């Protein structure tokens, strides 16, 4: 009942501020859900692990590590890794693709953030507007009273006018605090995305060298296996020649053996 009375005394601007406060709370709850669903609050220890695997040239292990993580950072790392592994596109095309994906993810994280900024800027102005409107009403009543001026009437009009200013500040202060906190999180994600993409692109030459080394090791391993196979075949053939043959075996090999 007291709240409703304050709203009535504060004027119509109070209802506009109430609507803005409801919208601001909804945006804050939505951003918390959005960031949680995007994995922003997850630990980032997978980044160093994936970078070390990429540096070692183990692209499959890096992709396996990143595939288990959700969020824009893991996604930009997968895109950068795919660009590095693709030898058919130019360096400029790789950077453009990484920038496109990164900008898309950042735009998604910035969704409805302008609404909080709007509440933070408009809330105090609406409160001031309500105060000015209340002051106009108070002075009009003072003028209508003429010689019978009642100080309590004027004082009552003043504090009623300032109710909207208080309400505007109450709405704007949490909104601007939430805005800066969310913007700081987005800036941290943006900086991390830029850092990991630059790291992966810078590791391209090292990745190529490691890839060649892995191919060379695989070729050496296959050659060793082929040599071992040849040795086993030779050993098997020599064992077959050195095995003593009985008379029945010789008879089968040379039917004329019995005639001698």
C-alpha positions as CSV (number, residue, x, y, z in Angstrom):
1,X,0.0,0.0,0.0
2,X,2.8,2.4,0.8
3,X,4.6,1.6,-2.5
4,X,1.4,2.3,-4.4
5,X,1.0,5.6,-2.6
6,X,4.6,6.6,-3.4
7,X,3.9,5.8,-7.1
8,X,0.8,7.9,-7.1
9,X,2.6,10.8,-5.4
10,X,5.6,10.5,-7.8
11,X,3.5,11.0,-10.9
12,X,3.2,9.1,-14.2
13,X,7.0,9.1,-14.6
14,X,7.2,6.5,-11.8
15,X,5.4,3.9,-13.9
16,X,7.8,4.4,-16.8
17,X,10.7,3.9,-14.4
18,X,9.0,0.7,-13.1
19,X,8.8,-0.6,-16.6
20,X,12.5,0.2,-17.2
21,X,13.5,-1.5,-13.9
22,X,11.6,-4.7,-15.0
23,X,13.3,-4.6,-18.4
24,X,16.7,-4.1,-16.7
25,X,16.3,-7.1,-14.4
26,X,15.1,-9.2,-17.3
27,X,18.2,-8.3,-19.3
28,X,20.6,-9.0,-16.4
29,X,19.0,-12.5,-15.9
30,X,19.2,-13.2,-19.6
31,X,22.8,-12.2,-19.8
32,X,23.7,-14.5,-16.8
33,X,21.9,-17.4,-18.6
34,X,23.5,-16.5,-21.9
35,X,27.0,-16.4,-20.5
36,X,26.5,-19.6,-18.6
37,X,25.2,-21.4,-21.7
38,X,28.1,-20.0,-23.7
39,X,30.7,-21.3,-21.2
40,X,32.1,-17.9,-20.3
41,X,32.4,-18.9,-16.6
42,X,34.2,-22.2,-17.4
43,X,37.9,-22.6,-16.5
44,X,40.2,-21.8,-19.4
45,X,42.9,-24.5,-18.8
46,X,42.0,-26.1,-22.1
47,X,43.6,-23.2,-24.0
48,X,47.2,-24.0,-23.0
49,X,46.6,-27.7,-23.6
50,X,45.3,-27.2,-27.1
51,X,48.0,-24.7,-28.0
52,X,50.7,-27.1,-26.8
53,X,49.1,-29.9,-28.9
54,X,49.0,-27.6,-32.0
55,X,52.6,-26.6,-31.4
56,X,53.5,-30.3,-31.3
57,X,51.7,-30.8,-34.6
58,X,49.1,-33.1,-33.2
59,X,46.1,-31.6,-34.8
60,X,43.7,-34.5,-34.0
61,X,44.4,-34.2,-30.3
62,X,43.9,-30.5,-30.4
63,X,40.6,-30.8,-32.2
64,X,39.5,-33.5,-29.7
65,X,40.4,-31.2,-26.8
66,X,38.5,-28.3,-28.3
67,X,35.4,-30.3,-29.3
68,X,34.6,-31.0,-25.7
69,X,34.4,-27.3,-24.8
70,X,31.6,-24.9,-25.7
71,X,31.9,-21.2,-26.1
72,X,33.3,-18.5,-28.4
73,X,36.9,-19.1,-27.4
74,X,37.0,-22.8,-28.2
75,X,35.1,-22.0,-31.4
76,X,37.5,-19.4,-32.6
77,X,40.4,-21.8,-31.9
78,X,38.7,-24.5,-34.0
79,X,38.2,-22.1,-36.8
80,X,41.8,-20.8,-36.6
81,X,43.1,-24.4,-36.5
82,X,41.0,-25.3,-39.6
83,X,42.4,-22.3,-41.4
84,X,46.0,-23.2,-40.5
85,X,45.5,-26.8,-41.6
86,X,44.1,-25.6,-45.0
87,X,47.0,-25.0,-47.3
88,X,44.8,-23.8,-50.2
89,X,43.6,-20.4,-48.8
90,X,45.8,-17.4,-48.4
91,X,46.9,-15.7,-45.2
92,X,44.5,-12.8,-45.8
93,X,41.6,-15.1,-46.3
94,X,42.5,-17.0,-43.0
95,X,42.5,-13.7,-41.1
96,X,39.3,-12.6,-42.6
97,X,37.5,-15.8,-41.7
98,X,38.7,-15.7,-38.2
99,X,37.7,-12.0,-37.8
100,X,34.2,-12.8,-39.2
101,X,33.6,-15.7,-36.8
102,X,34.9,-13.6,-33.9
103,X,32.8,-10.6,-34.7
104,X,29.7,-12.8,-34.9
105,X,30.3,-14.3,-31.5
106,X,31.0,-10.9,-29.9
107,X,27.8,-9.6,-31.4
108,X,25.9,-12.5,-29.8
109,X,27.4,-11.7,-26.4
110,X,26.6,-8.0,-26.7
111,X,22.9,-8.7,-27.3
112,X,20.6,-6.4,-25.3
113,X,23.6,-4.7,-23.7
114,X,22.5,-1.4,-25.2
115,X,19.3,-1.8,-23.2
116,X,21.2,-1.6,-19.9
117,X,23.1,1.4,-21.2
118,X,19.9,3.1,-22.2
119,X,18.4,2.5,-18.7
120,X,21.5,3.9,-17.1
121,X,21.3,7.1,-19.2
122,X,17.6,7.6,-19.4
123,X,16.7,6.7,-15.8
124,X,18.1,9.9,-14.1
125,X,16.7,12.0,-16.9
126,X,13.2,10.6,-16.3
127,X,13.6,11.2,-12.6
128,X,14.6,14.8,-13.2
129,X,11.7,15.2,-15.6
130,X,9.3,13.9,-12.9
131,X,10.9,16.3,-10.3
132,X,10.4,19.3,-12.7
133,X,6.8,18.3,-13.3
134,X,6.2,18.0,-9.6
135,X,7.8,21.3,-8.9
136,X,5.5,22.9,-11.5
137,X,2.5,21.4,-9.8
138,X,3.8,22.6,-6.4
139,X,4.3,26.1,-7.6
140,X,1.0,26.2,-9.3
141,X,-0.7,25.2,-6.0
142,X,1.3,27.9,-4.2
143,X,0.2,30.5,-6.7
144,X,-3.4,29.3,-6.4
145,X,-3.3,29.7,-2.6
146,X,-2.6,33.4,-3.0
147,X,-2.2,35.2,0.4
148,X,-3.2,32.1,2.3
149,X,0.2,30.3,1.7
150,X,0.6,27.2,3.7
151,X,4.3,26.2,4.0
152,X,3.3,22.5,4.6
153,X,1.5,22.5,1.3
154,X,4.6,23.7,-0.5
155,X,6.9,21.4,1.4
156,X,4.7,18.4,0.6
157,X,4.8,19.3,-3.1
158,X,8.6,19.5,-3.0
159,X,9.2,16.0,-1.5
160,X,6.6,14.4,-3.8
161,X,8.5,15.9,-6.7
162,X,11.8,14.5,-5.6
163,X,10.4,11.0,-5.4
164,X,10.8,10.5,-9.1
165,X,14.5,11.6,-8.9
166,X,15.1,9.0,-6.2
167,X,13.3,6.4,-8.3
168,X,15.4,7.3,-11.4
169,X,18.6,6.9,-9.5
170,X,17.5,3.6,-7.9
171,X,16.8,2.2,-11.4
172,X,19.9,3.7,-13.1
173,X,22.6,2.8,-10.6
174,X,22.2,-1.0,-10.7
175,X,21.8,-0.8,-14.5
176,X,25.1,1.0,-15.0
177,X,26.9,-1.3,-12.6
178,X,25.6,-4.4,-14.4
179,X,26.5,-2.8,-17.8
180,X,30.1,-2.3,-16.8
181,X,30.4,-5.8,-15.3
182,X,29.0,-7.4,-18.4
183,X,31.1,-5.3,-20.7
184,X,34.2,-6.2,-18.8
185,X,33.4,-9.9,-19.3
186,X,32.9,-9.4,-23.0
187,X,36.1,-7.5,-23.3
188,X,38.0,-10.3,-21.5
189,X,36.5,-12.8,-24.0
190,X,37.3,-10.6,-26.9
191,X,41.0,-10.2,-25.8
192,X,41.3,-14.0,-25.2
193,X,39.8,-14.7,-28.6
194,X,42.3,-12.3,-30.3
195,X,45.2,-13.7,-28.3
196,X,44.5,-17.4,-29.1
197,X,43.9,-16.8,-32.8
198,X,47.1,-14.8,-33.1
199,X,49.0,-17.7,-31.3
200,X,47.6,-20.3,-33.6
201,X,48.4,-18.3,-36.7
202,X,51.9,-17.6,-35.4
203,X,52.4,-21.3,-34.9
204,X,51.6,-22.1,-38.5
205,X,55.3,-22.3,-39.5
206,X,56.2,-24.4,-36.5
207,X,53.2,-26.5,-37.1
208,X,54.3,-27.1,-40.7
209,X,57.8,-28.1,-39.5
210,X,56.3,-30.5,-36.9
211,X,54.0,-31.9,-39.5
212,X,56.9,-32.6,-41.9
213,X,58.8,-34.2,-39.0
214,X,55.8,-36.4,-38.2
215,X,55.6,-37.5,-41.8
216,X,59.3,-38.2,-41.9
217,X,59.0,-40.3,-38.7
218,X,56.0,-42.2,-40.2
219,X,58.0,-42.9,-43.4
220,X,61.0,-44.2,-41.4
221,X,58.7,-46.3,-39.3
222,X,57.1,-47.8,-42.4
223,X,60.5,-48.4,-43.9
224,X,61.6,-50.2,-40.8
225,X,58.5,-52.3,-40.8
226,X,59.0,-53.2,-44.4
227,X,62.6,-54.3,-43.7
228,X,61.5,-56.4,-40.8
229,X,58.8,-58.0,-43.0
230,X,61.4,-58.7,-45.7
231,X,63.7,-60.2,-43.1
232,X,60.9,-62.4,-41.8
233,X,60.2,-63.6,-45.3
234,X,63.8,-64.4,-46.0
235,X,64.1,-66.3,-42.7
236,X,61.0,-68.2,-43.6
237,X,62.3,-69.1,-47.0
238,X,65.7,-70.1,-45.7
239,X,64.1,-72.3,-43.1
240,X,62.0,-74.0,-45.8
241,X,65.2,-74.8,-47.9
242,X,67.1,-76.1,-44.9
243,X,64.4,-78.5,-43.7
244,X,65.4,-82.2,-44.4
245,X,63.1,-84.0,-46.7
246,X,62.1,-87.6,-46.2
247,X,61.7,-90.2,-48.9
248,X,58.0,-89.7,-49.3
249,X,58.5,-86.0,-49.8
250,X,61.2,-86.7,-52.4
251,X,59.0,-89.2,-54.1
252,X,56.3,-86.6,-54.5
253,X,58.8,-84.1,-55.8
254,X,60.4,-86.6,-58.3
255,X,58.3,-89.6,-59.3
256,X,61.4,-91.2,-61.0
257,X,63.2,-91.3,-57.7
258,X,62.2,-94.9,-57.1
259,X,63.7,-96.1,-60.3
260,X,67.3,-95.4,-59.3
